[in-house]
C-alpha cells in the first residue's frame, strides 16, 4: 500500500488539501471530510493519468494527516 502525507488548510470556501510528496495533487472541499474525499479521488485520478503517460509515480513516505487548528 502506498501512503502520502496530506496537509489541509482552512480557506474562505472550506478547506484545501494537498499531498506533500506530490504537490500537484491538490483540491478543495466545503468541509474537512469533503476535502479528504476529494483529495483521495484526485490522487486516484493522478495515478491513472501518470500510468497512462508512462510517468513515474512519486515515492511515498508515510501518511501523516496535518489537521488545522482554529485560533
mmCIF file as Biopython writes it, N, C-alpha, C and O atoms, coordinates in Angstrom:
data_model
#
loop_
_atom_site.group_PDB
_atom_site.id
_atom_site.type_symbol
_atom_site.label_atom_id
_atom_site.label_alt_id
_atom_site.label_comp_id
_atom_site.label_asym_id
_atom_site.label_entity_id
_atom_site.label_seq_id
_atom_site.pdbx_PDB_ins_code
_atom_site.Cartn_x
_atom_site.Cartn_y
_atom_site.Cartn_z
_atom_site.occupancy
_atom_site.B_iso_or_equiv
_atom_site.auth_seq_id
_atom_site.auth_asym_id
_atom_site.pdbx_PDB_model_num
ATOM 1   N N  . UNK A ? 1  ? 0.842   -1.180 0.000   1.0 0.0 1  A 1 
ATOM 2   C CA . UNK A ? 1  ? 0.000   0.000  0.000   1.0 0.0 1  A 1 
ATOM 3   C C  . UNK A ? 1  ? 0.891   1.248  0.000   1.0 0.0 1  A 1 
ATOM 4   O O  . UNK A ? 1  ? 1.871   1.319  0.741   1.0 0.0 1  A 1 
ATOM 5   N N  . UNK A ? 2  ? 0.549   2.201  -0.814  1.0 0.0 2  A 1 
ATOM 6   C CA . UNK A ? 2  ? 1.276   3.463  -0.904  1.0 0.0 2  A 1 
ATOM 7   C C  . UNK A ? 2  ? 0.567   4.489  -0.023  1.0 0.0 2  A 1 
ATOM 8   O O  . UNK A ? 2  ? -0.659  4.595  -0.056  1.0 0.0 2  A 1 
ATOM 9   N N  . UNK A ? 3  ? 1.326   5.234  0.752   1.0 0.0 3  A 1 
ATOM 10  C CA . UNK A ? 3  ? 0.767   6.277  1.612   1.0 0.0 3  A 1 
ATOM 11  C C  . UNK A ? 3  ? 1.482   7.593  1.340   1.0 0.0 3  A 1 
ATOM 12  O O  . UNK A ? 3  ? 2.686   7.622  1.087   1.0 0.0 3  A 1 
ATOM 13  N N  . UNK A ? 4  ? 0.730   8.670  1.396   1.0 0.0 4  A 1 
ATOM 14  C CA . UNK A ? 4  ? 1.279   10.006 1.209   1.0 0.0 4  A 1 
ATOM 15  C C  . UNK A ? 4  ? 0.896   10.887 2.387   1.0 0.0 4  A 1 
ATOM 16  O O  . UNK A ? 4  ? -0.058  10.591 3.107   1.0 0.0 4  A 1 
ATOM 17  N N  . UNK A ? 5  ? 1.627   11.953 2.581   1.0 0.0 5  A 1 
ATOM 18  C CA . UNK A ? 5  ? 1.350   12.917 3.637   1.0 0.0 5  A 1 
ATOM 19  C C  . UNK A ? 5  ? 0.368   13.957 3.115   1.0 0.0 5  A 1 
ATOM 20  O O  . UNK A ? 5  ? 0.649   14.645 2.134   1.0 0.0 5  A 1 
ATOM 21  N N  . UNK A ? 6  ? -0.777  14.071 3.767   1.0 0.0 6  A 1 
ATOM 22  C CA . UNK A ? 6  ? -1.786  15.053 3.367   1.0 0.0 6  A 1 
ATOM 23  C C  . UNK A ? 6  ? -1.736  16.242 4.306   1.0 0.0 6  A 1 
ATOM 24  O O  . UNK A ? 6  ? -1.609  16.084 5.520   1.0 0.0 6  A 1 
ATOM 25  N N  . UNK A ? 7  ? -1.838  17.441 3.732   1.0 0.0 7  A 1 
ATOM 26  C CA . UNK A ? 7  ? -1.947  18.637 4.576   1.0 0.0 7  A 1 
ATOM 27  C C  . UNK A ? 7  ? -3.224  19.369 4.175   1.0 0.0 7  A 1 
ATOM 28  O O  . UNK A ? 7  ? -3.596  19.413 3.003   1.0 0.0 7  A 1 
ATOM 29  N N  . UNK A ? 8  ? -3.872  19.931 5.164   1.0 0.0 8  A 1 
ATOM 30  C CA . UNK A ? 8  ? -5.129  20.640 4.951   1.0 0.0 8  A 1 
ATOM 31  C C  . UNK A ? 8  ? -5.001  22.049 5.486   1.0 0.0 8  A 1 
ATOM 32  O O  . UNK A ? 8  ? -4.425  22.277 6.550   1.0 0.0 8  A 1 
ATOM 33  N N  . UNK A ? 9  ? -5.547  22.994 4.733   1.0 0.0 9  A 1 
ATOM 34  C CA . UNK A ? 9  ? -5.500  24.402 5.116   1.0 0.0 9  A 1 
ATOM 35  C C  . UNK A ? 9  ? -6.915  24.959 5.051   1.0 0.0 9  A 1 
ATOM 36  O O  . UNK A ? 9  ? -7.624  24.756 4.066   1.0 0.0 9  A 1 
ATOM 37  N N  . UNK A ? 10 ? -7.318  25.657 6.095   1.0 0.0 10 A 1 
ATOM 38  C CA . UNK A ? 10 ? -8.627  26.304 6.115   1.0 0.0 10 A 1 
ATOM 39  C C  . UNK A ? 10 ? -8.582  27.507 5.186   1.0 0.0 10 A 1 
ATOM 40  O O  . UNK A ? 10 ? -7.690  28.350 5.289   1.0 0.0 10 A 1 
ATOM 41  N N  . UNK A ? 11 ? -9.554  27.582 4.273   1.0 0.0 11 A 1 
ATOM 42  C CA . UNK A ? 11 ? -9.687  28.717 3.359   1.0 0.0 11 A 1 
ATOM 43  C C  . UNK A ? 11 ? -11.108 29.259 3.480   1.0 0.0 11 A 1 
ATOM 44  O O  . UNK A ? 11 ? -11.948 28.648 4.140   1.0 0.0 11 A 1 
ATOM 45  N N  . UNK A ? 12 ? -11.381 30.392 2.854   1.0 0.0 12 A 1 
ATOM 46  C CA . UNK A ? 12 ? -12.697 31.024 2.970   1.0 0.0 12 A 1 
ATOM 47  C C  . UNK A ? 12 ? -13.843 30.109 2.537   1.0 0.0 12 A 1 
ATOM 48  O O  . UNK A ? 12 ? -14.911 30.117 3.149   1.0 0.0 12 A 1 
ATOM 49  N N  . UNK A ? 13 ? -13.623 29.321 1.485   1.0 0.0 13 A 1 
ATOM 50  C CA . UNK A ? 13 ? -14.691 28.473 0.952   1.0 0.0 13 A 1 
ATOM 51  C C  . UNK A ? 13 ? -14.736 27.081 1.579   1.0 0.0 13 A 1 
ATOM 52  O O  . UNK A ? 13 ? -15.569 26.262 1.191   1.0 0.0 13 A 1 
ATOM 53  N N  . UNK A ? 14 ? -13.852 26.798 2.546   1.0 0.0 14 A 1 
ATOM 54  C CA . UNK A ? 14 ? -13.833 25.481 3.186   1.0 0.0 14 A 1 
ATOM 55  C C  . UNK A ? 14 ? -12.418 25.071 3.536   1.0 0.0 14 A 1 
ATOM 56  O O  . UNK A ? 14 ? -11.776 25.679 4.393   1.0 0.0 14 A 1 
ATOM 57  N N  . UNK A ? 15 ? -11.927 24.017 2.853   1.0 0.0 15 A 1 
ATOM 58  C CA . UNK A ? 15 ? -10.567 23.516 3.092   1.0 0.0 15 A 1 
ATOM 59  C C  . UNK A ? 15 ? -9.878  23.209 1.768   1.0 0.0 15 A 1 
ATOM 60  O O  . UNK A ? 15 ? -10.511 22.814 0.789   1.0 0.0 15 A 1 
ATOM 61  N N  . UNK A ? 16 ? -8.565  23.401 1.769   1.0 0.0 16 A 1 
ATOM 62  C CA . UNK A ? 16 ? -7.735  22.980 0.654   1.0 0.0 16 A 1 
ATOM 63  C C  . UNK A ? 16 ? -6.877  21.826 1.160   1.0 0.0 16 A 1 
ATOM 64  O O  . UNK A ? 16 ? -6.312  21.897 2.251   1.0 0.0 16 A 1 
ATOM 65  N N  . UNK A ? 17 ? -6.782  20.754 0.356   1.0 0.0 17 A 1 
ATOM 66  C CA . UNK A ? 17 ? -5.944  19.616 0.702   1.0 0.0 17 A 1 
ATOM 67  C C  . UNK A ? 17 ? -4.891  19.412 -0.372  1.0 0.0 17 A 1 
ATOM 68  O O  . UNK A ? 17 ? -5.151  19.617 -1.557  1.0 0.0 17 A 1 
ATOM 69  N N  . UNK A ? 18 ? -3.693  19.004 0.052   1.0 0.0 18 A 1 
ATOM 70  C CA . UNK A ? 18 ? -2.584  18.801 -0.879  1.0 0.0 18 A 1 
ATOM 71  C C  . UNK A ? 18 ? -1.687  17.693 -0.343  1.0 0.0 18 A 1 
ATOM 72  O O  . UNK A ? 18 ? -1.548  17.529 0.869   1.0 0.0 18 A 1 
ATOM 73  N N  . UNK A ? 19 ? -1.078  16.931 -1.255  1.0 0.0 19 A 1 
ATOM 74  C CA . UNK A ? 19 ? -0.125  15.914 -0.849  1.0 0.0 19 A 1 
ATOM 75  C C  . UNK A ? 19 ? 1.265   16.526 -0.798  1.0 0.0 19 A 1 
ATOM 76  O O  . UNK A ? 19 ? 1.697   17.168 -1.755  1.0 0.0 19 A 1 
ATOM 77  N N  . UNK A ? 20 ? 1.961   16.333 0.302   1.0 0.0 20 A 1 
ATOM 78  C CA . UNK A ? 20 ? 3.281   16.935 0.495   1.0 0.0 20 A 1 
ATOM 79  C C  . UNK A ? 20 ? 4.278   16.380 -0.510  1.0 0.0 20 A 1 
ATOM 80  O O  . UNK A ? 20 ? 5.026   17.142 -1.124  1.0 0.0 20 A 1 
ATOM 81  N N  . UNK A ? 21 ? 4.300   15.057 -0.686  1.0 0.0 21 A 1 
ATOM 82  C CA . UNK A ? 21 ? 5.270   14.433 -1.587  1.0 0.0 21 A 1 
ATOM 83  C C  . UNK A ? 21 ? 4.918   14.600 -3.068  1.0 0.0 21 A 1 
ATOM 84  O O  . UNK A ? 21 ? 5.763   14.388 -3.938  1.0 0.0 21 A 1 
ATOM 85  N N  . UNK A ? 22 ? 3.680   14.978 -3.349  1.0 0.0 22 A 1 
ATOM 86  C CA . UNK A ? 22 ? 3.199   15.103 -4.727  1.0 0.0 22 A 1 
ATOM 87  C C  . UNK A ? 22 ? 2.332   16.356 -4.795  1.0 0.0 22 A 1 
ATOM 88  O O  . UNK A ? 22 ? 1.108   16.247 -4.872  1.0 0.0 22 A 1 
ATOM 89  N N  . UNK A ? 23 ? 2.943   17.556 -4.769  1.0 0.0 23 A 1 
ATOM 90  C CA . UNK A ? 23 ? 2.199   18.810 -4.650  1.0 0.0 23 A 1 
ATOM 91  C C  . UNK A ? 23 ? 1.201   19.085 -5.775  1.0 0.0 23 A 1 
ATOM 92  O O  . UNK A ? 23 ? 0.310   19.920 -5.619  1.0 0.0 23 A 1 
ATOM 93  N N  . UNK A ? 24 ? 1.341   18.394 -6.900  1.0 0.0 24 A 1 
ATOM 94  C CA . UNK A ? 24 ? 0.383   18.583 -7.990  1.0 0.0 24 A 1 
ATOM 95  C C  . UNK A ? 24 ? -0.989  18.021 -7.639  1.0 0.0 24 A 1 
ATOM 96  O O  . UNK A ? 24 ? -1.984  18.370 -8.274  1.0 0.0 24 A 1 
ATOM 97  N N  . UNK A ? 25 ? -1.049  17.153 -6.630  1.0 0.0 25 A 1 
ATOM 98  C CA . UNK A ? 25 ? -2.329  16.593 -6.180  1.0 0.0 25 A 1 
ATOM 99  C C  . UNK A ? 25 ? -2.877  17.539 -5.120  1.0 0.0 25 A 1 
ATOM 100 O O  . UNK A ? 25 ? -2.466  17.509 -3.960  1.0 0.0 25 A 1 
ATOM 101 N N  . UNK A ? 26 ? -3.808  18.373 -5.544  1.0 0.0 26 A 1 
ATOM 102 C CA . UNK A ? 26 ? -4.379  19.412 -4.681  1.0 0.0 26 A 1 
ATOM 103 C C  . UNK A ? 26 ? -5.858  19.556 -5.014  1.0 0.0 26 A 1 
ATOM 104 O O  . UNK A ? 26 ? -6.253  19.408 -6.170  1.0 0.0 26 A 1 
ATOM 105 N N  . UNK A ? 27 ? -6.671  19.844 -4.011  1.0 0.0 27 A 1 
ATOM 106 C CA . UNK A ? 27 ? -8.101  20.007 -4.235  1.0 0.0 27 A 1 
ATOM 107 C C  . UNK A ? 27 ? -8.710  20.839 -3.118  1.0 0.0 27 A 1 
ATOM 108 O O  . UNK A ? 27 ? -8.022  21.207 -2.166  1.0 0.0 27 A 1 
ATOM 109 N N  . UNK A ? 28 ? -9.988  21.135 -3.231  1.0 0.0 28 A 1 
ATOM 110 C CA . UNK A ? 28 ? -10.712 21.886 -2.217  1.0 0.0 28 A 1 
ATOM 111 C C  . UNK A ? 28 ? -12.035 21.191 -1.914  1.0 0.0 28 A 1 
ATOM 112 O O  . UNK A ? 28 ? -12.585 20.479 -2.755  1.0 0.0 28 A 1 
ATOM 113 N N  . UNK A ? 29 ? -12.534 21.407 -0.705  1.0 0.0 29 A 1 
ATOM 114 C CA . UNK A ? 29 ? -13.825 20.867 -0.310  1.0 0.0 29 A 1 
ATOM 115 C C  . UNK A ? 29 ? -14.527 21.822 0.635   1.0 0.0 29 A 1 
ATOM 116 O O  . UNK A ? 29 ? -13.897 22.674 1.263   1.0 0.0 29 A 1 
ATOM 117 N N  . UNK A ? 30 ? -15.847 21.670 0.730   1.0 0.0 30 A 1 
ATOM 118 C CA . UNK A ? 30 ? -16.632 22.579 1.558   1.0 0.0 30 A 1 
ATOM 119 C C  . UNK A ? 30 ? -16.381 22.397 3.052   1.0 0.0 30 A 1 
ATOM 120 O O  . UNK A ? 30 ? -16.533 23.337 3.831   1.0 0.0 30 A 1 
ATOM 121 N N  . UNK A ? 31 ? -15.993 21.177 3.449   1.0 0.0 31 A 1 
ATOM 122 C CA . UNK A ? 31 ? -15.596 20.906 4.828   1.0 0.0 31 A 1 
ATOM 123 C C  . UNK A ? 31 ? -14.450 19.896 4.799   1.0 0.0 31 A 1 
ATOM 124 O O  . UNK A ? 31 ? -14.063 19.427 3.729   1.0 0.0 31 A 1 
ATOM 125 N N  . UNK A ? 32 ? -13.914 19.563 5.957   1.0 0.0 32 A 1 
ATOM 126 C CA . UNK A ? 32 ? -12.742 18.700 6.014   1.0 0.0 32 A 1 
ATOM 127 C C  . UNK A ? 32 ? -13.015 17.308 5.442   1.0 0.0 32 A 1 
ATOM 128 O O  . UNK A ? 32 ? -12.182 16.762 4.718   1.0 0.0 32 A 1 
ATOM 129 N N  . UNK A ? 33 ? -14.162 16.738 5.759   1.0 0.0 33 A 1 
ATOM 130 C CA . UNK A ? 33 ? -14.499 15.404 5.235   1.0 0.0 33 A 1 
ATOM 131 C C  . UNK A ? 33 ? -14.622 15.423 3.712   1.0 0.0 33 A 1 
ATOM 132 O O  . UNK A ? 33 ? -14.145 14.512 3.035   1.0 0.0 33 A 1 
ATOM 133 N N  . UNK A ? 34 ? -15.256 16.452 3.183   1.0 0.0 34 A 1 
ATOM 134 C CA . UNK A ? 34 ? -15.393 16.594 1.731   1.0 0.0 34 A 1 
ATOM 135 C C  . UNK A ? 34 ? -14.024 16.740 1.081   1.0 0.0 34 A 1 
ATOM 136 O O  . UNK A ? 34 ? -13.755 16.143 0.038   1.0 0.0 34 A 1 
ATOM 137 N N  . UNK A ? 35 ? -13.159 17.539 1.704   1.0 0.0 35 A 1 
ATOM 138 C CA . UNK A ? 35 ? -11.821 17.754 1.171   1.0 0.0 35 A 1 
ATOM 139 C C  . UNK A ? 35 ? -11.021 16.447 1.174   1.0 0.0 35 A 1 
ATOM 140 O O  . UNK A ? 35 ? -10.314 16.156 0.210   1.0 0.0 35 A 1 
ATOM 141 N N  . UNK A ? 36 ? -11.127 15.662 2.244   1.0 0.0 36 A 1 
ATOM 142 C CA . UNK A ? 36 ? -10.435 14.372 2.304   1.0 0.0 36 A 1 
ATOM 143 C C  . UNK A ? 36 ? -10.887 13.462 1.161   1.0 0.0 36 A 1 
ATOM 144 O O  . UNK A ? 36 ? -10.067 12.838 0.488   1.0 0.0 36 A 1 
ATOM 145 N N  . UNK A ? 37 ? -12.191 13.397 0.955   1.0 0.0 37 A 1 
ATOM 146 C CA . UNK A ? 37 ? -12.725 12.546 -0.119  1.0 0.0 37 A 1 
ATOM 147 C C  . UNK A ? 37 ? -12.248 13.040 -1.483  1.0 0.0 37 A 1 
ATOM 148 O O  . UNK A ? 37 ? -11.871 12.241 -2.341  1.0 0.0 37 A 1 
ATOM 149 N N  . UNK A ? 38 ? -12.265 14.350 -1.678  1.0 0.0 38 A 1 
ATOM 150 C CA . UNK A ? 38 ? -11.825 14.922 -2.949  1.0 0.0 38 A 1 
ATOM 151 C C  . UNK A ? 38 ? -10.334 14.669 -3.173  1.0 0.0 38 A 1 
ATOM 152 O O  . UNK A ? 38 ? -9.910  14.419 -4.301  1.0 0.0 38 A 1 
ATOM 153 N N  . UNK A ? 39 ? -9.535  14.733 -2.097  1.0 0.0 39 A 1 
ATOM 154 C CA . UNK A ? 39 ? -8.097  14.503 -2.210  1.0 0.0 39 A 1 
ATOM 155 C C  . UNK A ? 39 ? -7.810  13.044 -2.565  1.0 0.0 39 A 1 
ATOM 156 O O  . UNK A ? 39 ? -6.928  12.763 -3.377  1.0 0.0 39 A 1 
ATOM 157 N N  . UNK A ? 40 ? -8.553  12.117 -1.959  1.0 0.0 40 A 1 
ATOM 158 C CA . UNK A ? 40 ? -8.393  10.698 -2.318  1.0 0.0 40 A 1 
ATOM 159 C C  . UNK A ? 40 ? -8.720  10.486 -3.795  1.0 0.0 40 A 1 
ATOM 160 O O  . UNK A ? 40 ? -8.009  9.772  -4.503  1.0 0.0 40 A 1 
ATOM 161 N N  . UNK A ? 41 ? -9.803  11.113 -4.249  1.0 0.0 41 A 1 
ATOM 162 C CA . UNK A ? 41 ? -10.203 10.986 -5.655  1.0 0.0 41 A 1 
ATOM 163 C C  . UNK A ? 41 ? -9.157  11.616 -6.576  1.0 0.0 41 A 1 
ATOM 164 O O  . UNK A ? 41 ? -8.826  11.048 -7.617  1.0 0.0 41 A 1 
ATOM 165 N N  . UNK A ? 42 ? -8.637  12.783 -6.198  1.0 0.0 42 A 1 
ATOM 166 C CA . UNK A ? 42 ? -7.612  13.451 -7.012  1.0 0.0 42 A 1 
ATOM 167 C C  . UNK A ? 42 ? -6.358  12.581 -7.101  1.0 0.0 42 A 1 
ATOM 168 O O  . UNK A ? 42 ? -5.743  12.492 -8.164  1.0 0.0 42 A 1 
ATOM 169 N N  . UNK A ? 43 ? -5.974  11.943 -6.001  1.0 0.0 43 A 1 
ATOM 170 C CA . UNK A ? 43 ? -4.816  11.051 -6.013  1.0 0.0 43 A 1 
ATOM 171 C C  . UNK A ? 43 ? -5.055  9.877  -6.949  1.0 0.0 43 A 1 
ATOM 172 O O  . UNK A ? 43 ? -4.183  9.527  -7.744  1.0 0.0 43 A 1 
ATOM 173 N N  . UNK A ? 44 ? -6.223  9.274  -6.861  1.0 0.0 44 A 1 
ATOM 174 C CA . UNK A ? 44 ? -6.552  8.141  -7.738  1.0 0.0 44 A 1 
ATOM 175 C C  . UNK A ? 44 ? -6.467  8.550  -9.212  1.0 0.0 44 A 1 
ATOM 176 O O  . UNK A ? 44 ? -5.881  7.836  -10.025 1.0 0.0 44 A 1 
ATOM 177 N N  . UNK A ? 45 ? -7.045  9.681  -9.543  1.0 0.0 45 A 1 
ATOM 178 C CA . UNK A ? 45 ? -7.038  10.160 -10.925 1.0 0.0 45 A 1 
ATOM 179 C C  . UNK A ? 45 ? -5.615  10.484 -11.390 1.0 0.0 45 A 1 
ATOM 180 O O  . UNK A ? 45 ? -5.264  10.212 -12.538 1.0 0.0 45 A 1 
ATOM 181 N N  . UNK A ? 46 ? -4.798  11.061 -10.512 1.0 0.0 46 A 1 
ATOM 182 C CA . UNK A ? 46 ? -3.419  11.405 -10.878 1.0 0.0 46 A 1 
ATOM 183 C C  . UNK A ? 46 ? -2.600  10.138 -11.131 1.0 0.0 46 A 1 
ATOM 184 O O  . UNK A ? 46 ? -1.798  10.090 -12.064 1.0 0.0 46 A 1 
ATOM 185 N N  . UNK A ? 47 ? -2.803  9.113  -10.298 1.0 0.0 47 A 1 
ATOM 186 C CA . UNK A ? 47 ? -2.104  7.843  -10.514 1.0 0.0 47 A 1 
ATOM 187 C C  . UNK A ? 47 ? -2.477  7.265  -11.866 1.0 0.0 47 A 1 
ATOM 188 O O  . UNK A ? 47 ? -1.600  6.825  -12.609 1.0 0.0 47 A 1 
ATOM 189 N N  . UNK A ? 48 ? -3.760  7.255  -12.201 1.0 0.0 48 A 1 
ATOM 190 C CA . UNK A ? 48 ? -4.197  6.744  -13.505 1.0 0.0 48 A 1 
ATOM 191 C C  . UNK A ? 48 ? -3.587  7.547  -14.655 1.0 0.0 48 A 1 
ATOM 192 O O  . UNK A ? 48 ? -3.140  6.974  -15.648 1.0 0.0 48 A 1 
ATOM 193 N N  . UNK A ? 49 ? -3.571  8.868  -14.518 1.0 0.0 49 A 1 
ATOM 194 C CA . UNK A ? 49 ? -3.009  9.729  -15.572 1.0 0.0 49 A 1 
ATOM 195 C C  . UNK A ? 49 ? -1.511  9.478  -15.739 1.0 0.0 49 A 1 
ATOM 196 O O  . UNK A ? 49 ? -1.024  9.378  -16.865 1.0 0.0 49 A 1 
ATOM 197 N N  . UNK A ? 50 ? -0.778  9.377  -14.630 1.0 0.0 50 A 1 
ATOM 198 C CA . UNK A ? 50 ? 0.661   9.121  -14.711 1.0 0.0 50 A 1 
ATOM 199 C C  . UNK A ? 50 ? 0.945   7.766  -15.356 1.0 0.0 50 A 1 
ATOM 200 O O  . UNK A ? 50 ? 1.870   7.643  -16.159 1.0 0.0 50 A 1 
ATOM 201 N N  . UNK A ? 51 ? 0.160   6.757  -15.010 1.0 0.0 51 A 1 
ATOM 202 C CA . UNK A ? 51 ? 0.342   5.434  -15.618 1.0 0.0 51 A 1 
ATOM 203 C C  . UNK A ? 51 ? 0.082   5.495  -17.121 1.0 0.0 51 A 1 
ATOM 204 O O  . UNK A ? 51 ? 0.836   4.924  -17.909 1.0 0.0 51 A 1 
ATOM 205 N N  . UNK A ? 52 ? -0.984  6.188  -17.517 1.0 0.0 52 A 1 
ATOM 206 C CA . UNK A ? 52 ? -1.306  6.325  -18.950 1.0 0.0 52 A 1 
ATOM 207 C C  . UNK A ? 52 ? -0.192  7.030  -19.718 1.0 0.0 52 A 1 
ATOM 208 O O  . UNK A ? 52 ? 0.074   6.700  -20.873 1.0 0.0 52 A 1 
ATOM 209 N N  . UNK A ? 53 ? 0.459   8.004  -19.075 1.0 0.0 53 A 1 
ATOM 210 C CA . UNK A ? 53 ? 1.521   8.764  -19.731 1.0 0.0 53 A 1 
ATOM 211 C C  . UNK A ? 53 ? 2.888   8.097  -19.583 1.0 0.0 53 A 1 
ATOM 212 O O  . UNK A ? 53 ? 3.873   8.572  -20.150 1.0 0.0 53 A 1 
ATOM 213 N N  . UNK A ? 54 ? 2.954   7.001  -18.827 1.0 0.0 54 A 1 
ATOM 214 C CA . UNK A ? 54 ? 4.224   6.322  -18.613 1.0 0.0 54 A 1 
ATOM 215 C C  . UNK A ? 54 ? 5.163   7.074  -17.691 1.0 0.0 54 A 1 
ATOM 216 O O  . UNK A ? 54 ? 6.372   6.846  -17.713 1.0 0.0 54 A 1 
ATOM 217 N N  . UNK A ? 55 ? 4.608   7.982  -16.868 1.0 0.0 55 A 1 
ATOM 218 C CA . UNK A ? 55 ? 5.426   8.746  -15.933 1.0 0.0 55 A 1 
ATOM 219 C C  . UNK A ? 55 ? 5.591   7.974  -14.631 1.0 0.0 55 A 1 
ATOM 220 O O  . UNK A ? 55 ? 4.744   7.161  -14.261 1.0 0.0 55 A 1 
ATOM 221 N N  . UNK A ? 56 ? 6.699   8.243  -13.944 1.0 0.0 56 A 1 
ATOM 222 C CA . UNK A ? 56 ? 6.966   7.599  -12.665 1.0 0.0 56 A 1 
ATOM 223 C C  . UNK A ? 56 ? 6.138   8.254  -11.564 1.0 0.0 56 A 1 
ATOM 224 O O  . UNK A ? 56 ? 6.097   9.478  -11.444 1.0 0.0 56 A 1 
ATOM 225 N N  . UNK A ? 57 ? 5.485   7.426  -10.772 1.0 0.0 57 A 1 
ATOM 226 C CA . UNK A ? 57 ? 4.687   7.920  -9.663  1.0 0.0 57 A 1 
ATOM 227 C C  . UNK A ? 57 ? 5.646   8.277  -8.514  1.0 0.0 57 A 1 
ATOM 228 O O  . UNK A ? 57 ? 6.490   7.461  -8.143  1.0 0.0 57 A 1 
ATOM 229 N N  . UNK A ? 58 ? 5.525   9.481  -7.953  1.0 0.0 58 A 1 
ATOM 230 C CA . UNK A ? 58 ? 6.428   9.881  -6.876  1.0 0.0 58 A 1 
ATOM 231 C C  . UNK A ? 58 ? 6.389   8.896  -5.707  1.0 0.0 58 A 1 
ATOM 232 O O  . UNK A ? 58 ? 5.322   8.401  -5.345  1.0 0.0 58 A 1 
ATOM 233 N N  . UNK A ? 59 ? 7.553   8.613  -5.120  1.0 0.0 59 A 1 
ATOM 234 C CA . UNK A ? 59 ? 7.580   7.695  -3.974  1.0 0.0 59 A 1 
ATOM 235 C C  . UNK A ? 59 ? 6.886   8.317  -2.765  1.0 0.0 59 A 1 
ATOM 236 O O  . UNK A ? 59 ? 6.826   9.537  -2.619  1.0 0.0 59 A 1 
ATOM 237 N N  . UNK A ? 60 ? 6.373   7.460  -1.921  1.0 0.0 60 A 1 
ATOM 238 C CA . UNK A ? 60 ? 5.709   7.939  -0.715  1.0 0.0 60 A 1 
ATOM 239 C C  . UNK A ? 60 ? 6.575   7.665  0.496   1.0 0.0 60 A 1 
ATOM 240 O O  . UNK A ? 60 ? 7.542   6.905  0.432   1.0 0.0 60 A 1 
ATOM 241 N N  . UNK A ? 61 ? 6.216   8.290  1.591   1.0 0.0 61 A 1 
ATOM 242 C CA . UNK A ? 61 ? 6.925   8.032  2.839   1.0 0.0 61 A 1 
ATOM 243 C C  . UNK A ? 61 ? 5.936   7.428  3.829   1.0 0.0 61 A 1 
ATOM 244 O O  . UNK A ? 61 ? 5.873   6.207  3.971   1.0 0.0 61 A 1 
ATOM 245 N N  . UNK A ? 62 ? 5.189   8.239  4.492   1.0 0.0 62 A 1 
ATOM 246 C CA . UNK A ? 62 ? 4.197   7.760  5.456   1.0 0.0 62 A 1 
ATOM 247 C C  . UNK A ? 62 ? 2.995   8.691  5.414   1.0 0.0 62 A 1 
ATOM 248 O O  . UNK A ? 62 ? 3.092   9.835  4.968   1.0 0.0 62 A 1 
ATOM 249 N N  . UNK A ? 63 ? 1.878   8.191  5.878   1.0 0.0 63 A 1 
ATOM 250 C CA . UNK A ? 63 ? 0.669   9.003  5.914   1.0 0.0 63 A 1 
ATOM 251 C C  . UNK A ? 63 ? 0.597   9.718  7.259   1.0 0.0 63 A 1 
ATOM 252 O O  . UNK A ? 63 ? 0.422   9.100  8.309   1.0 0.0 63 A 1 
ATOM 253 N N  . UNK A ? 64 ? 0.735   11.024 7.192   1.0 0.0 64 A 1 
ATOM 254 C CA . UNK A ? 64 ? 0.607   11.858 8.382   1.0 0.0 64 A 1 
ATOM 255 C C  . UNK A ? 64 ? -0.411  12.927 8.032   1.0 0.0 64 A 1 
ATOM 256 O O  . UNK A ? 64 ? -0.215  13.688 7.085   1.0 0.0 64 A 1 
ATOM 257 N N  . UNK A ? 65 ? -1.473  12.989 8.772   1.0 0.0 65 A 1 
ATOM 258 C CA . UNK A ? 65 ? -2.515  13.951 8.471   1.0 0.0 65 A 1 
ATOM 259 C C  . UNK A ? 65 ? -2.327  15.176 9.356   1.0 0.0 65 A 1 
ATOM 260 O O  . UNK A ? 65 ? -2.366  15.061 10.581  1.0 0.0 65 A 1 
ATOM 261 N N  . UNK A ? 66 ? -2.127  16.325 8.767   1.0 0.0 66 A 1 
ATOM 262 C CA . UNK A ? 66 ? -1.968  17.571 9.496   1.0 0.0 66 A 1 
ATOM 263 C C  . UNK A ? 66 ? -3.311  18.260 9.557   1.0 0.0 66 A 1 
ATOM 264 O O  . UNK A ? 66 ? -3.839  18.682 8.529   1.0 0.0 66 A 1 
ATOM 265 N N  . UNK A ? 67 ? -3.863  18.378 10.729  1.0 0.0 67 A 1 
ATOM 266 C CA . UNK A ? 67 ? -5.178  18.997 10.892  1.0 0.0 67 A 1 
ATOM 267 C C  . UNK A ? 67 ? -5.022  20.452 11.295  1.0 0.0 67 A 1 
ATOM 268 O O  . UNK A ? 67 ? -4.221  20.778 12.172  1.0 0.0 67 A 1 
ATOM 269 N N  . UNK A ? 68 ? -5.782  21.321 10.658  1.0 0.0 68 A 1 
ATOM 270 C CA . UNK A ? 68 ? -5.695  22.742 11.004  1.0 0.0 68 A 1 
ATOM 271 C C  . UNK A ? 68 ? -6.293  23.002 12.392  1.0 0.0 68 A 1 
ATOM 272 O O  . UNK A ? 68 ? -7.232  22.330 12.820  1.0 0.0 68 A 1 
ATOM 273 N N  . UNK A ? 69 ? -5.736  23.970 13.061  1.0 0.0 69 A 1 
ATOM 274 C CA . UNK A ? 69 ? -6.247  24.376 14.368  1.0 0.0 69 A 1 
ATOM 275 C C  . UNK A ? 69 ? -6.737  25.804 14.244  1.0 0.0 69 A 1 
ATOM 276 O O  . UNK A ? 69 ? -5.991  26.698 13.844  1.0 0.0 69 A 1 
ATOM 277 N N  . UNK A ? 70 ? -7.991  26.006 14.589  1.0 0.0 70 A 1 
ATOM 278 C CA . UNK A ? 70 ? -8.530  27.366 14.534  1.0 0.0 70 A 1 
ATOM 279 C C  . UNK A ? 70 ? -8.257  28.049 15.866  1.0 0.0 70 A 1 
ATOM 280 O O  . UNK A ? 70 ? -8.483  27.481 16.935  1.0 0.0 70 A 1 
ATOM 281 N N  . UNK A ? 71 ? -7.766  29.277 15.777  1.0 0.0 71 A 1 
ATOM 282 C CA . UNK A ? 71 ? -7.476  30.049 16.988  1.0 0.0 71 A 1 
ATOM 283 C C  . UNK A ? 71 ? -8.354  31.273 17.095  1.0 0.0 71 A 1 
ATOM 284 O O  . UNK A ? 71 ? -8.238  32.034 18.056  1.0 0.0 71 A 1 
#
